[in-house]
Amino acid sequence: MEGGATYDSWRIAALYRKEILIESGRDTTDMVYYNKQRLSVPAGRAMEINLRVEGFDADGIRLDKGFVLSHENGRIISAGAGISLLRGRSVRIGRADGTASTTVTGYSYNATVEDSHSKATYPFIRNAAPIGQGYALDVGAKVVWNNGSHLELAANDLVGEMRWENMPYTIETANSATLARDASGYIYYNPTVSGMNDLNRRTITQKLAPKLHAQFTYPVSSFDFSAGTEWMKGYWFPQAGVAYRLNENWKTTLDYDVRFKTLGLGFKHRWFYLDLRSDSTSLNKAKAYGLAGGVNVSF
């Protein structure tokens, strides 16, 4: 979320950002799916546990500056850059690795979990609140031809990081083999979960992942046809769409997101815009959905 003011080619804004990226393999994703849907698990399947979680939220201020690089032969090339200074609110960086086997009654498993979570409760640790600060650099460029077609390029978090101080740390081992026998045949019990909280706080430098955007738009009569893609950490998010100009103030848009198979519908006015998207008309059945909006008022 961001709100600011623009004068000439300068812009200053206050912002709040919250993001999380969760990555896992097919086996781990299936385990979550079976659990969330309360489905019976097919027995006899060996599964690999691999989960990565990285996220944070922060607020701050942002300063942008735009430039016109070229204006000749009916073509305009412009560029811009922005710098954000961020104050960290919370962070979570964790991973889980191990193996699991499906049984008639559930799972047998053995896994190691590492977690740095600023909002978790850590026994015997006082004042576990971390201190976070950082920055992010964004750049962009736009080429406009005299027929109205244009190409947009942007890189958010091209360079950026968050530095977290006073961070607690947990490492745990989860094991379903709680019952065993020693060499003499006596039964002993293993804990289901064992581990430690590190009393020595750590300093973590969290590199922000660059997010790239490219889109080309071509006008035909009252329609604007567009195609583009987003990219982050090796993942592509291609999109194609069409916009219809109702009049000088209103425009409606329709687009399709290839990766998540969502359909987007938008309404744009010269003062505001609203975009909705989903892969199902029922949000309860949707696997992906989104909402975006903004207000732009001239004084």
FENDA-V653551 format. One line per field, one symbol per residue. ss: DSSP state (A for helix, B for strand, O for the rest). A space follows every 10 residues. Layout:
# FENDA-V653551
ss->???
This chain:
# FENDA-V653551
ss->OBBBBBBOOB BBBBBBBBBB BBBBOAAAAA AAAAAAOOOO OOOOOBBBBB BBBBBBBBBB BBBBBBBBBB BBOOBBBBBB BBBBBBBBBB BBBBBBBBBB BBOOOOBBBB BBBBBBBOOO OOOOOOOOOO BBBBBBBBBB BBBBOOOOOB BBBBBBBBBB BBBBBBBBBB BBBBBOOOBB BOOOOOBBBO OOBBBBBBBB BBBBBBBOOO BBBBBBBBBB OOBBBBBBBB BBOOBBBBBB BBBBBOOOOB BBBBBBBOOO OBBBBBBBBO OBBBBBBBOO OOOOOOOOBB BBBBBOOOO
